[in-house]
Amino acid sequence: MFLTILHAKAESAGRDVIAVDPRNTSRTCPECGHVAAENRPTQEKFHCVSCDHSAHADTVGALNVLRAGLVRREAAPA
């Protein structure tokens, strides 16, 4: 139901919905690409154990989802 509504709203706004795999999106460092459970010391905090990058975990997850969606959009046949 939600996805049906989302697709309809996106279409009416001239936008695309691109599904991406959410696994590890909030555990992957957007700076160096290191993936580790230890990168998420708390629910809200992200701190990369490899490069020391810090940010809010939701911001990190959203950035990684955006990047994955852009990669899928570029890879899709025209």
All heavy atoms as TSV, in Angstrom:
chain	resi	resn	atom	element	x	y	z
A	1	MET	N	N	0.826	-1.194	0.000
A	1	MET	CA	C	0.000	0.000	0.000
A	1	MET	C	C	0.874	1.263	0.000
A	1	MET	O	O	0.677	2.150	-0.810
A	1	MET	CB	C	-0.925	-0.030	1.222
A	1	MET	CG	C	-1.766	1.171	1.373
A	1	MET	SD	S	-3.139	1.093	0.244
A	1	MET	CE	C	-4.177	2.305	0.918
A	2	PHE	N	N	1.859	1.313	0.917
A	2	PHE	CA	C	2.730	2.486	1.001
A	2	PHE	C	C	3.483	2.705	-0.310
A	2	PHE	O	O	3.554	3.826	-0.820
A	2	PHE	CB	C	3.714	2.361	2.164
A	2	PHE	CG	C	4.760	3.433	2.161
A	2	PHE	CD1	C	4.448	4.724	2.552
A	2	PHE	CD2	C	6.050	3.163	1.743
A	2	PHE	CE1	C	5.399	5.731	2.529
A	2	PHE	CE2	C	7.014	4.159	1.720
A	2	PHE	CZ	C	6.687	5.442	2.118
A	3	LEU	N	N	4.054	1.629	-0.862
A	3	LEU	CA	C	4.827	1.766	-2.093
A	3	LEU	C	C	3.961	2.204	-3.266
A	3	LEU	O	O	4.413	2.968	-4.122
A	3	LEU	CB	C	5.562	0.470	-2.420
A	3	LEU	CG	C	6.745	0.152	-1.519
A	3	LEU	CD1	C	7.356	-1.197	-1.891
A	3	LEU	CD2	C	7.796	1.244	-1.595
A	4	THR	N	N	2.724	1.760	-3.304
A	4	THR	CA	C	1.795	2.179	-4.353
A	4	THR	C	C	1.570	3.682	-4.284
A	4	THR	O	O	1.632	4.381	-5.294
A	4	THR	CB	C	0.461	1.422	-4.225
A	4	THR	OG1	O	0.721	0.020	-4.283
A	4	THR	CG2	C	-0.512	1.819	-5.317
A	5	ILE	N	N	1.325	4.173	-3.076
A	5	ILE	CA	C	1.105	5.607	-2.881
A	5	ILE	C	C	2.377	6.383	-3.198
A	5	ILE	O	O	2.342	7.427	-3.861
A	5	ILE	CB	C	0.621	5.894	-1.444
A	5	ILE	CG1	C	-0.762	5.277	-1.225
A	5	ILE	CG2	C	0.606	7.390	-1.159
A	5	ILE	CD1	C	-1.219	5.281	0.224
A	6	LEU	N	N	3.520	5.881	-2.738
A	6	LEU	CA	C	4.797	6.543	-2.989
A	6	LEU	C	C	5.063	6.662	-4.491
A	6	LEU	O	O	5.441	7.726	-4.987
A	6	LEU	CB	C	5.932	5.786	-2.304
A	6	LEU	CG	C	7.328	6.360	-2.478
A	6	LEU	CD1	C	7.424	7.747	-1.862
A	6	LEU	CD2	C	8.353	5.424	-1.862
A	7	HIS	N	N	4.866	5.572	-5.223
A	7	HIS	CA	C	5.081	5.605	-6.671
A	7	HIS	C	C	4.132	6.585	-7.352
A	7	HIS	O	O	4.542	7.319	-8.261
A	7	HIS	CB	C	4.928	4.198	-7.269
A	7	HIS	CG	C	6.128	3.340	-7.090
A	7	HIS	ND1	N	7.218	3.401	-7.923
A	7	HIS	CD2	C	6.422	2.411	-6.148
A	7	HIS	CE1	C	8.135	2.538	-7.519
A	7	HIS	NE2	N	7.671	1.917	-6.441
A	8	ALA	N	N	2.875	6.623	-6.927
A	8	ALA	CA	C	1.902	7.542	-7.516
A	8	ALA	C	C	2.284	8.997	-7.251
A	8	ALA	O	O	2.223	9.847	-8.146
A	8	ALA	CB	C	0.504	7.252	-6.979
A	9	LYS	N	N	2.686	9.299	-6.013
A	9	LYS	CA	C	3.097	10.666	-5.660
A	9	LYS	C	C	4.344	11.071	-6.434
A	9	LYS	O	O	4.440	12.198	-6.930
A	9	LYS	CB	C	3.370	10.771	-4.154
A	9	LYS	CG	C	2.152	10.612	-3.288
A	9	LYS	CD	C	1.360	11.881	-3.282
A	9	LYS	CE	C	0.246	11.787	-2.255
A	9	LYS	NZ	N	-0.568	12.983	-2.242
A	10	ALA	N	N	5.301	10.162	-6.536
A	10	ALA	CA	C	6.532	10.461	-7.272
A	10	ALA	C	C	6.229	10.726	-8.737
A	10	ALA	O	O	6.753	11.675	-9.331
A	10	ALA	CB	C	7.520	9.308	-7.123
A	11	GLU	N	N	5.377	9.895	-9.326
A	11	GLU	CA	C	5.019	10.067	-10.731
A	11	GLU	C	C	4.332	11.404	-10.964
A	11	GLU	O	O	4.643	12.111	-11.927
A	11	GLU	CB	C	4.121	8.921	-11.195
A	11	GLU	CG	C	3.814	8.970	-12.673
A	11	GLU	CD	C	2.964	7.779	-13.126
A	11	GLU	OE1	O	3.083	6.702	-12.531
A	11	GLU	OE2	O	2.194	7.970	-14.076
A	12	SER	N	N	3.425	11.773	-10.062
A	12	SER	CA	C	2.710	13.044	-10.231
A	12	SER	C	C	3.635	14.245	-10.064
A	12	SER	O	O	3.366	15.321	-10.591
A	12	SER	CB	C	1.532	13.142	-9.259
A	12	SER	OG	O	1.989	13.305	-7.936
A	13	ALA	N	N	4.752	14.047	-9.365
A	13	ALA	CA	C	5.726	15.125	-9.175
A	13	ALA	C	C	6.859	15.049	-10.201
A	13	ALA	O	O	7.808	15.836	-10.140
A	13	ALA	CB	C	6.308	15.053	-7.759
A	14	GLY	N	N	6.769	14.088	-11.124
A	14	GLY	CA	C	7.809	13.948	-12.128
A	14	GLY	C	C	9.101	13.357	-11.585
A	14	GLY	O	O	10.184	13.642	-12.080
A	15	ARG	N	N	8.984	12.535	-10.564
A	15	ARG	CA	C	10.153	11.936	-9.914
A	15	ARG	C	C	10.134	10.428	-10.079
A	15	ARG	O	O	9.112	9.826	-10.379
A	15	ARG	CB	C	10.164	12.256	-8.419
A	15	ARG	CG	C	10.152	13.728	-8.105
A	15	ARG	CD	C	11.480	14.332	-8.428
A	15	ARG	NE	N	11.533	15.715	-7.991
A	15	ARG	CZ	C	12.054	16.678	-8.713
A	15	ARG	NH1	N	12.551	16.418	-9.889
A	15	ARG	NH2	N	12.074	17.897	-8.256
A	16	ASP	N	N	11.288	9.811	-9.852
A	16	ASP	CA	C	11.422	8.362	-9.903
A	16	ASP	C	C	11.613	7.807	-8.500
A	16	ASP	O	O	12.196	8.473	-7.646
A	16	ASP	CB	C	12.641	7.946	-10.735
A	16	ASP	CG	C	12.504	8.326	-12.196
A	16	ASP	OD1	O	11.376	8.239	-12.717
A	16	ASP	OD2	O	13.518	8.694	-12.804
A	17	VAL	N	N	11.149	6.607	-8.292
A	17	VAL	CA	C	11.427	5.866	-7.065
A	17	VAL	C	C	12.390	4.748	-7.448
A	17	VAL	O	O	12.098	3.962	-8.357
A	17	VAL	CB	C	10.147	5.269	-6.435
A	17	VAL	CG1	C	10.484	4.405	-5.234
A	17	VAL	CG2	C	9.188	6.386	-6.043
A	18	ILE	N	N	13.537	4.721	-6.796
A	18	ILE	CA	C	14.549	3.705	-7.088
A	18	ILE	C	C	14.791	2.923	-5.806
A	18	ILE	O	O	15.246	3.480	-4.806
A	18	ILE	CB	C	15.858	4.348	-7.569
A	18	ILE	CG1	C	15.603	5.179	-8.822
A	18	ILE	CG2	C	16.914	3.285	-7.819
A	18	ILE	CD1	C	16.763	6.048	-9.235
A	19	ALA	N	N	14.478	1.642	-5.832
A	19	ALA	CA	C	14.676	0.794	-4.659
A	19	ALA	C	C	16.150	0.428	-4.531
A	19	ALA	O	O	16.802	0.095	-5.522
A	19	ALA	CB	C	13.831	-0.465	-4.768
A	20	VAL	N	N	16.679	0.524	-3.323
A	20	VAL	CA	C	18.063	0.123	-3.062
A	20	VAL	C	C	18.089	-0.810	-1.861
A	20	VAL	O	O	17.196	-0.783	-1.011
A	20	VAL	CB	C	18.994	1.330	-2.814
A	20	VAL	CG1	C	19.039	2.250	-4.018
A	20	VAL	CG2	C	18.579	2.112	-1.586
A	21	ASP	N	N	19.121	-1.612	-1.789
A	21	ASP	CA	C	19.307	-2.522	-0.664
A	21	ASP	C	C	19.765	-1.704	0.551
A	21	ASP	O	O	20.826	-1.075	0.510
A	21	ASP	CB	C	20.364	-3.565	-1.022
A	21	ASP	CG	C	20.531	-4.636	0.030
A	21	ASP	OD1	O	19.918	-4.530	1.113
A	21	ASP	OD2	O	21.283	-5.594	-0.235
A	22	PRO	N	N	18.993	-1.689	1.636
A	22	PRO	CA	C	19.356	-0.867	2.789
A	22	PRO	C	C	20.420	-1.479	3.700
A	22	PRO	O	O	20.901	-0.802	4.618
A	22	PRO	CB	C	18.031	-0.734	3.545
A	22	PRO	CG	C	17.317	-2.010	3.245
A	22	PRO	CD	C	17.690	-2.340	1.807
A	23	ARG	N	N	20.816	-2.717	3.436
A	23	ARG	CA	C	21.784	-3.366	4.326
A	23	ARG	C	C	23.084	-2.578	4.424
A	23	ARG	O	O	23.658	-2.179	3.422
A	23	ARG	CB	C	22.094	-4.783	3.850
A	23	ARG	CG	C	20.969	-5.762	4.167
A	23	ARG	CD	C	21.327	-7.124	3.708
A	23	ARG	NE	N	21.167	-7.143	2.242
A	23	ARG	CZ	C	21.405	-8.178	1.484
A	23	ARG	NH1	N	21.859	-9.299	2.000
A	23	ARG	NH2	N	21.209	-8.121	0.186
A	24	ASN	N	N	23.503	-2.372	5.643
A	24	ASN	CA	C	24.764	-1.711	5.997
A	24	ASN	C	C	24.845	-0.236	5.598
A	24	ASN	O	O	25.924	0.353	5.679
A	24	ASN	CB	C	25.969	-2.464	5.414
A	24	ASN	CG	C	26.178	-3.785	6.097
A	24	ASN	OD1	O	26.006	-3.910	7.311
A	24	ASN	ND2	N	26.527	-4.793	5.331
A	25	THR	N	N	23.758	0.383	5.208
A	25	THR	CA	C	23.831	1.787	4.806
A	25	THR	C	C	24.182	2.704	5.971
A	25	THR	O	O	24.792	3.748	5.759
A	25	THR	CB	C	22.522	2.266	4.155
A	25	THR	OG1	O	21.428	2.009	5.030
A	25	THR	CG2	C	22.291	1.582	2.814
A	26	SER	N	N	23.831	2.322	7.191
A	26	SER	CA	C	24.198	3.160	8.338
A	26	SER	C	C	25.447	2.648	9.056
A	26	SER	O	O	25.826	3.176	10.087
A	26	SER	CB	C	23.026	3.267	9.321
A	26	SER	OG	O	22.703	1.992	9.830
A	27	ARG	N	N	26.085	1.638	8.484
A	27	ARG	CA	C	27.350	1.119	9.028
A	27	ARG	C	C	28.519	1.373	8.085
A	27	ARG	O	O	29.651	1.055	8.405
A	27	ARG	CB	C	27.242	-0.386	9.260
A	27	ARG	CG	C	26.262	-0.764	10.326
A	27	ARG	CD	C	26.214	-2.256	10.458
A	27	ARG	NE	N	25.356	-2.636	11.551
A	27	ARG	CZ	C	25.206	-3.871	11.975
A	27	ARG	NH1	N	25.854	-4.852	11.372
A	27	ARG	NH2	N	24.415	-4.133	12.979
A	28	THR	N	N	28.236	1.923	6.906
A	28	THR	CA	C	29.255	2.181	5.898
A	28	THR	C	C	29.689	3.640	5.964
A	28	THR	O	O	28.863	4.550	5.900
A	28	THR	CB	C	28.717	1.880	4.487
A	28	THR	OG1	O	28.283	0.519	4.444
A	28	THR	CG2	C	29.770	2.124	3.423
A	29	CYS	N	N	30.986	3.858	6.052
A	29	CYS	CA	C	31.502	5.228	6.115
A	29	CYS	C	C	31.390	5.878	4.740
A	29	CYS	O	O	31.898	5.341	3.752
A	29	CYS	CB	C	32.957	5.222	6.560
A	29	CYS	SG	S	33.662	6.884	6.661
A	30	PRO	N	N	30.746	7.054	4.654
A	30	PRO	CA	C	30.627	7.733	3.365
A	30	PRO	C	C	31.939	8.358	2.900
A	30	PRO	O	O	32.073	8.732	1.748
A	30	PRO	CB	C	29.561	8.803	3.619
A	30	PRO	CG	C	29.629	9.062	5.076
A	30	PRO	CD	C	30.033	7.758	5.715
A	31	GLU	N	N	32.896	8.446	3.789
A	31	GLU	CA	C	34.192	9.031	3.438
A	31	GLU	C	C	35.166	7.991	2.897
A	31	GLU	O	O	35.801	8.206	1.882
A	31	GLU	CB	C	34.812	9.731	4.655
A	31	GLU	CG	C	34.030	10.925	5.140
A	31	GLU	CD	C	34.007	12.062	4.133
A	31	GLU	OE1	O	35.051	12.349	3.521
A	31	GLU	OE2	O	32.936	12.652	3.945
A	32	CYS	N	N	35.302	6.854	3.592
A	32	CYS	CA	C	36.320	5.871	3.198
A	32	CYS	C	C	35.745	4.530	2.752
A	32	CYS	O	O	36.464	3.692	2.226
A	32	CYS	CB	C	37.321	5.650	4.337
A	32	CYS	SG	S	36.679	4.685	5.733
A	33	GLY	N	N	34.441	4.302	2.985
A	33	GLY	CA	C	33.800	3.065	2.555
A	33	GLY	C	C	33.937	1.902	3.524
A	33	GLY	O	O	33.433	0.818	3.256
A	34	HIS	N	N	34.587	2.106	4.664
A	34	HIS	CA	C	34.754	1.030	5.646
A	34	HIS	C	C	33.400	0.642	6.242
A	34	HIS	O	O	32.626	1.502	6.651
A	34	HIS	CB	C	35.710	1.477	6.751
A	34	HIS	CG	C	35.951	0.447	7.795
A	34	HIS	ND1	N	36.725	-0.663	7.573
A	34	HIS	CD2	C	35.506	0.359	9.070
A	34	HIS	CE1	C	36.754	-1.399	8.672
A	34	HIS	NE2	N	36.022	-0.793	9.597
A	35	VAL	N	N	33.123	-0.661	6.279
A	35	VAL	CA	C	31.861	-1.181	6.817
A	35	VAL	C	C	32.164	-1.953	8.092
A	35	VAL	O	O	32.967	-2.888	8.087
A	35	VAL	CB	C	31.164	-2.122	5.815
A	35	VAL	CG1	C	29.841	-2.627	6.385
A	35	VAL	CG2	C	30.951	-1.442	4.484
A	36	ALA	N	N	31.518	-1.556	9.193
A	36	ALA	CA	C	31.701	-2.262	10.463
A	36	ALA	C	C	30.568	-1.906	11.415
A	36	ALA	O	O	30.119	-0.756	11.449
A	36	ALA	CB	C	33.041	-1.903	11.110
A	37	ALA	N	N	30.120	-2.888	12.179
A	37	ALA	CA	C	29.109	-2.628	13.201
A	37	ALA	C	C	29.636	-1.635	14.229
A	37	ALA	O	O	28.880	-0.838	14.791
A	37	ALA	CB	C	28.696	-3.927	13.873
A	38	GLU	N	N	30.933	-1.650	14.447
A	38	GLU	CA	C	31.560	-0.746	15.422
A	38	GLU	C	C	31.486	0.717	14.995
A	38	GLU	O	O	31.718	1.608	15.818
A	38	GLU	CB	C	33.027	-1.146	15.652
A	38	GLU	CG	C	33.204	-2.496	16.299
A	38	GLU	CD	C	33.046	-3.654	15.312
A	38	GLU	OE1	O	33.243	-3.464	14.093
A	38	GLU	OE2	O	32.691	-4.747	15.771
A	39	ASN	N	N	31.187	0.974	13.729
A	39	ASN	CA	C	31.013	2.355	13.269
A	39	ASN	C	C	29.787	3.013	13.876
A	39	ASN	O	O	29.655	4.225	13.803
A	39	ASN	CB	C	30.907	2.405	11.735
A	39	ASN	CG	C	32.225	2.175	11.034
A	39	ASN	OD1	O	33.289	2.176	11.653
A	39	ASN	ND2	N	32.170	1.965	9.731
A	40	ARG	N	N	28.890	2.203	14.451
A	40	ARG	CA	C	27.671	2.722	15.085
A	40	ARG	C	C	27.735	2.481	16.587
A	40	ARG	O	O	27.161	1.534	17.111
A	40	ARG	CB	C	26.439	2.009	14.530
A	40	ARG	CG	C	26.036	2.339	13.125
A	40	ARG	CD	C	25.300	3.660	13.004
A	40	ARG	NE	N	24.122	3.779	13.831
A	40	ARG	CZ	C	22.910	3.379	13.488
A	40	ARG	NH1	N	22.703	2.809	12.338
A	40	ARG	NH2	N	21.905	3.556	14.304
A	41	PRO	N	N	28.444	3.327	17.331
A	41	PRO	CA	C	28.550	3.106	18.772
A	41	PRO	C	C	27.222	3.258	19.520
A	41	PRO	O	O	27.024	2.657	20.563
A	41	PRO	CB	C	29.567	4.150	19.232
A	41	PRO	CG	C	29.539	5.205	18.184
A	41	PRO	CD	C	29.178	4.512	16.903
A	42	THR	N	N	26.313	4.085	18.970
A	42	THR	CA	C	24.970	4.242	19.540
A	42	THR	C	C	23.975	4.321	18.393
A	42	THR	O	O	24.360	4.366	17.217
A	42	THR	CB	C	24.838	5.527	20.392
A	42	THR	OG1	O	24.901	6.666	19.530
A	42	THR	CG2	C	25.913	5.610	21.468
A	43	GLN	N	N	22.703	4.380	18.719
A	43	GLN	CA	C	21.648	4.472	17.704
A	43	GLN	C	C	21.801	5.731	16.852
A	43	GLN	O	O	21.561	5.706	15.653
A	43	GLN	CB	C	20.269	4.464	18.384
A	43	GLN	CG	C	19.104	4.522	17.436
A	43	GLN	CD	C	18.941	3.257	16.603
A	43	GLN	OE1	O	19.411	2.192	16.971
A	43	GLN	NE2	N	18.294	3.392	15.467
A	44	GLU	N	N	22.217	6.828	17.471
A	44	GLU	CA	C	22.294	8.111	16.773
A	44	GLU	C	C	23.666	8.429	16.200
A	44	GLU	O	O	23.772	9.179	15.239
A	44	GLU	CB	C	21.903	9.247	17.720
A	44	GLU	CG	C	20.458	9.228	18.138
A	44	GLU	CD	C	20.127	10.378	19.070
A	44	GLU	OE1	O	21.009	11.204	19.371
A	44	GLU	OE2	O	18.969	10.443	19.511
A	45	LYS	N	N	24.717	7.892	16.795
A	45	LYS	CA	C	26.074	8.295	16.420
A	45	LYS	C	C	26.710	7.358	15.399
A	45	LYS	O	O	26.564	6.151	15.462
A	45	LYS	CB	C	26.969	8.349	17.650
A	45	LYS	CG	C	26.590	9.423	18.629
A	45	LYS	CD	C	27.517	9.425	19.820
A	45	LYS	CE	C	27.073	10.476	20.819
A	45	LYS	NZ	N	27.937	10.463	22.007
A	46	PHE	N	N	27.440	7.970	14.480
A	46	PHE	CA	C	28.286	7.239	13.549
A	46	PHE	C	C	29.701	7.750	13.752
A	46	PHE	O	O	29.953	8.954	13.745
A	46	PHE	CB	C	27.867	7.480	12.092
A	46	PHE	CG	C	28.762	6.788	11.100
A	46	PHE	CD1	C	28.462	5.514	10.675
A	46	PHE	CD2	C	29.917	7.400	10.641
A	46	PHE	CE1	C	29.302	4.855	9.784
A	46	PHE	CE2	C	30.754	6.745	9.755
A	46	PHE	CZ	C	30.441	5.474	9.327
A	47	HIS	N	N	30.627	6.820	13.947
A	47	HIS	CA	C	32.033	7.175	14.083
A	47	HIS	C	C	32.855	6.068	13.430
A	47	HIS	O	O	32.926	4.960	13.949
A	47	HIS	CB	C	32.428	7.335	15.559
A	47	HIS	CG	C	33.831	7.804	15.718
A	47	HIS	ND1	N	34.145	9.120	15.867
A	47	HIS	CD2	C	34.999	7.130	15.729
A	47	HIS	CE1	C	35.457	9.244	15.962
A	47	HIS	NE2	N	36.002	8.042	15.881
A	48	CYS	N	N	33.463	6.371	12.295
A	48	CYS	CA	C	34.222	5.367	11.549
A	48	CYS	C	C	35.484	4.978	12.313
A	48	CYS	O	O	36.286	5.844	12.684
A	48	CYS	CB	C	34.597	5.886	10.166
A	48	CYS	SG	S	35.503	4.678	9.175
A	49	VAL	N	N	35.631	3.686	12.534
A	49	VAL	CA	C	36.807	3.189	13.257
A	49	VAL	C	C	38.048	3.173	12.361
A	49	VAL	O	O	39.164	3.003	12.859
A	49	VAL	CB	C	36.563	1.784	13.863
A	49	VAL	CG1	C	35.462	1.838	14.902
A	49	VAL	CG2	C	36.236	0.764	12.779
A	50	SER	N	N	37.863	3.381	11.073
A	50	SER	CA	C	38.992	3.361	10.140
A	50	SER	C	C	39.552	4.761	9.874
A	50	SER	O	O	40.748	4.973	9.985
A	50	SER	CB	C	38.573	2.707	8.818
A	50	SER	OG	O	39.638	2.673	7.916
A	51	CYS	N	N	38.673	5.710	9.537
A	51	CYS	CA	C	39.165	7.048	9.156
A	51	CYS	C	C	38.789	8.153	10.140
A	51	CYS	O	O	39.125	9.311	9.930
A	51	CYS	CB	C	38.671	7.409	7.762
A	51	CYS	SG	S	36.938	7.889	7.670
A	52	ASP	N	N	38.034	7.823	11.187
A	52	ASP	CA	C	37.659	8.777	12.243
A	52	ASP	C	C	36.543	9.752	11.844
A	52	ASP	O	O	36.273	10.697	12.553
A	52	ASP	CB	C	38.889	9.543	12.722
A	52	ASP	CG	C	38.822	9.907	14.187
A	52	ASP	OD1	O	38.230	9.140	14.966
A	52	ASP	OD2	O	39.351	10.976	14.567
A	53	HIS	N	N	35.884	9.514	10.705
A	53	HIS	CA	C	34.767	10.371	10.295
A	53	HIS	C	C	33.616	10.201	11.275
A	53	HIS	O	O	33.270	9.084	11.654
A	53	HIS	CB	C	34.314	10.000	8.880
A	53	HIS	CG	C	33.093	10.725	8.422
A	53	HIS	ND1	N	33.109	12.062	8.102
A	53	HIS	CD2	C	31.817	10.304	8.239
A	53	HIS	CE1	C	31.895	12.426	7.727
A	53	HIS	NE2	N	31.093	11.383	7.804
A	54	SER	N	N	32.991	11.315	11.676
A	54	SER	CA	C	31.851	11.288	12.588
A	54	SER	C	C	30.678	12.056	11.994
A	54	SER	O	O	30.868	13.078	11.341
A	54	SER	CB	C	32.223	11.923	13.932
A	54	SER	OG	O	33.143	11.114	14.612
A	55	ALA	N	N	29.471	11.551	12.242
A	55	ALA	CA	C	28.252	12.217	11.784
A	55	ALA	C	C	27.060	11.568	12.482
A	55	ALA	O	O	27.209	10.572	13.202
A	55	ALA	CB	C	28.105	12.086	10.270
A	56	HIS	N	N	25.889	12.117	12.261
A	56	HIS	CA	C	24.670	11.501	12.771
A	56	HIS	C	C	24.403	10.260	11.917
A	56	HIS	O	O	24.531	10.292	10.684
A	56	HIS	CB	C	23.501	12.478	12.673
A	56	HIS	CG	C	22.299	12.036	13.434
A	56	HIS	ND1	N	21.458	11.039	12.970
A	56	HIS	CD2	C	21.806	12.427	14.629
A	56	HIS	CE1	C	20.490	10.850	13.845
A	56	HIS	NE2	N	20.674	11.687	14.864
A	57	ALA	N	N	24.047	9.158	12.536
A	57	ALA	CA	C	23.859	7.890	11.830
A	57	ALA	C	C	22.768	7.986	10.761
A	57	ALA	O	O	22.902	7.376	9.695
A	57	ALA	CB	C	23.530	6.779	12.824
A	58	ASP	N	N	21.711	8.747	11.005
A	58	ASP	CA	C	20.657	8.899	10.005
A	58	ASP	C	C	21.168	9.637	8.763
A	58	ASP	O	O	20.792	9.313	7.641
A	58	ASP	CB	C	19.453	9.649	10.578
A	58	ASP	CG	C	18.664	8.833	11.574
A	58	ASP	OD1	O	18.850	7.599	11.625
A	58	ASP	OD2	O	17.846	9.428	12.305
A	59	THR	N	N	22.021	10.615	8.972
A	59	THR	CA	C	22.607	11.356	7.857
A	59	THR	C	C	23.491	10.441	7.020
A	59	THR	O	O	23.442	10.457	5.788
A	59	THR	CB	C	23.418	12.560	8.369
A	59	THR	OG1	O	22.560	13.398	9.145
A	59	THR	CG2	C	24.018	13.360	7.235
A	60	VAL	N	N	24.296	9.631	7.699
A	60	VAL	CA	C	25.171	8.684	7.009
A	60	VAL	C	C	24.336	7.695	6.198
A	60	VAL	O	O	24.614	7.443	5.017
A	60	VAL	CB	C	26.084	7.945	8.013
A	60	VAL	CG1	C	26.789	6.763	7.369
A	60	VAL	CG2	C	27.085	8.905	8.613
A	61	GLY	N	N	23.297	7.137	6.811
A	61	GLY	CA	C	22.439	6.186	6.116
A	61	GLY	C	C	21.761	6.809	4.910
A	61	GLY	O	O	21.719	6.216	3.830
A	62	ALA	N	N	21.243	8.028	5.070
A	62	ALA	CA	C	20.564	8.708	3.965
A	62	ALA	C	C	21.529	8.996	2.814
A	62	ALA	O	O	21.185	8.812	1.638
A	62	ALA	CB	C	19.932	10.010	4.456
A	63	LEU	N	N	22.731	9.424	3.131
A	63	LEU	CA	C	23.731	9.695	2.097
A	63	LEU	C	C	24.093	8.422	1.334
A	63	LEU	O	O	24.180	8.425	0.101
A	63	LEU	CB	C	24.982	10.310	2.728
A	63	LEU	CG	C	26.112	10.664	1.775
A	63	LEU	CD1	C	25.664	11.639	0.707
A	63	LEU	CD2	C	27.280	11.248	2.561
A	64	ASN	N	N	24.264	7.330	2.061
A	64	ASN	CA	C	24.601	6.069	1.403
A	64	ASN	C	C	23.450	5.531	0.551
A	64	ASN	O	O	23.678	4.980	-0.521
A	64	ASN	CB	C	25.053	5.033	2.440
A	64	ASN	CG	C	26.430	5.348	2.977
A	64	ASN	OD1	O	27.278	5.884	2.283
A	64	ASN	ND2	N	26.659	5.014	4.235
A	65	VAL	N	N	22.211	5.717	0.997
A	65	VAL	CA	C	21.047	5.312	0.198
A	65	VAL	C	C	20.969	6.170	-1.066
A	65	VAL	O	O	20.733	5.659	-2.164
A	65	VAL	CB	C	19.740	5.413	1.019
A	65	VAL	CG1	C	18.513	5.310	0.128
A	65	VAL	CG2	C	19.709	4.326	2.087
A	66	LEU	N	N	21.186	7.471	-0.924
A	66	LEU	CA	C	21.178	8.367	-2.084
A	66	LEU	C	C	22.233	7.936	-3.104
A	66	LEU	O	O	21.949	7.815	-4.301
A	66	LEU	CB	C	21.431	9.810	-1.653
A	66	LEU	CG	C	21.633	10.820	-2.784
A	66	LEU	CD1	C	20.383	10.932	-3.653
A	66	LEU	CD2	C	22.027	12.177	-2.215
A	67	ARG	N	N	23.440	7.700	-2.646
A	67	ARG	CA	C	24.513	7.285	-3.556
A	67	ARG	C	C	24.176	5.969	-4.258
A	67	ARG	O	O	24.405	5.826	-5.458
A	67	ARG	CB	C	25.824	7.150	-2.787
A	67	ARG	CG	C	26.418	8.484	-2.403
A	67	ARG	CD	C	27.700	8.303	-1.643
A	67	ARG	NE	N	28.311	9.593	-1.352
A	67	ARG	CZ	C	29.328	9.758	-0.540
A	67	ARG	NH1	N	29.894	8.715	0.050
A	67	ARG	NH2	N	29.822	10.960	-0.328
A	68	ALA	N	N	23.625	5.028	-3.516
A	68	ALA	CA	C	23.257	3.741	-4.114
A	68	ALA	C	C	22.158	3.932	-5.164
A	68	ALA	O	O	22.184	3.303	-6.226
A	68	ALA	CB	C	22.793	2.758	-3.039
A	69	GLY	N	N	21.203	4.807	-4.890
A	69	GLY	CA	C	20.143	5.088	-5.849
A	69	GLY	C	C	20.674	5.756	-7.114
A	69	GLY	O	O	20.260	5.415	-8.225
A	70	LEU	N	N	21.605	6.671	-6.949
A	70	LEU	CA	C	22.192	7.340	-8.105
A	70	LEU	C	C	22.990	6.349	-8.966
A	70	LEU	O	O	22.940	6.414	-10.202
A	70	LEU	CB	C	23.091	8.486	-7.665
A	70	LEU	CG	C	22.358	9.675	-7.036
A	70	LEU	CD1	C	23.362	10.692	-6.487
A	70	LEU	CD2	C	21.406	10.327	-8.014
A	71	VAL	N	N	23.677	5.423	-8.327
A	71	VAL	CA	C	24.414	4.399	-9.061
A	71	VAL	C	C	23.432	3.526	-9.857
A	71	VAL	O	O	23.661	3.236	-11.030
A	71	VAL	CB	C	25.281	3.540	-8.117
A	71	VAL	CG1	C	25.785	2.275	-8.797
A	71	VAL	CG2	C	26.439	4.354	-7.574
A	72	ARG	N	N	22.344	3.124	-9.210
A	72	ARG	CA	C	21.342	2.300	-9.911
A	72	ARG	C	C	20.691	3.047	-11.055
A	72	ARG	O	O	20.427	2.483	-12.113
A	72	ARG	CB	C	20.274	1.813	-8.935
A	72	ARG	CG	C	20.851	0.784	-7.971
A	72	ARG	CD	C	19.841	-0.087	-7.359
A	72	ARG	NE	N	19.109	-0.822	-8.380
A	72	ARG	CZ	C	18.116	-1.635	-8.106
A	72	ARG	NH1	N	17.739	-1.812	-6.863
A	72	ARG	NH2	N	17.480	-2.291	-9.054
A	73	ARG	N	N	20.445	4.343	-10.859
A	73	ARG	CA	C	19.817	5.141	-11.922
A	73	ARG	C	C	20.750	5.246	-13.127
A	73	ARG	O	O	20.321	5.127	-14.267
A	73	ARG	CB	C	19.470	6.538	-11.419
A	73	ARG	CG	C	18.768	7.375	-12.478
A	73	ARG	CD	C	18.334	8.708	-11.997
A	73	ARG	NE	N	19.510	9.530	-11.784
A	73	ARG	CZ	C	19.459	10.752	-11.319
A	73	ARG	NH1	N	18.300	11.293	-10.974
A	73	ARG	NH2	N	20.550	11.465	-11.161
A	74	GLU	N	N	22.028	5.459	-12.875
A	74	GLU	CA	C	23.003	5.557	-13.960
A	74	GLU	C	C	23.186	4.219	-14.681
A	74	GLU	O	O	23.466	4.186	-15.861
A	74	GLU	CB	C	24.352	6.057	-13.431
A	74	GLU	CG	C	24.312	7.470	-12.915
A	74	GLU	CD	C	23.919	8.479	-13.976
A	74	GLU	OE1	O	24.407	8.367	-15.127
A	74	GLU	OE2	O	23.117	9.381	-13.671
A	75	ALA	N	N	23.024	3.116	-13.954
A	75	ALA	CA	C	23.223	1.786	-14.537
A	75	ALA	C	C	22.004	1.293	-15.304
A	75	ALA	O	O	22.107	0.365	-16.099
A	75	ALA	CB	C	23.568	0.777	-13.430
A	76	ALA	N	N	20.861	1.924	-15.068
A	76	ALA	CA	C	19.613	1.480	-15.727
A	76	ALA	C	C	19.666	1.805	-17.212
A	76	ALA	O	O	20.127	2.863	-17.614
A	76	ALA	CB	C	18.413	2.177	-15.090
A	77	PRO	N	N	19.193	0.869	-18.051
A	77	PRO	CA	C	19.164	1.133	-19.485
A	77	PRO	C	C	18.183	2.264	-19.813
A	77	PRO	O	O	17.130	2.384	-19.188
A	77	PRO	CB	C	18.699	-0.173	-20.099
A	77	PRO	CG	C	18.082	-0.944	-18.988
A	77	PRO	CD	C	18.666	-0.449	-17.710
A	78	ALA	N	N	18.554	3.089	-20.742
A	78	ALA	CA	C	17.718	4.260	-21.098
A	78	ALA	C	C	16.566	3.864	-21.988
A	78	ALA	O	O	16.539	2.883	-22.628
A	78	ALA	CB	C	18.566	5.310	-21.793
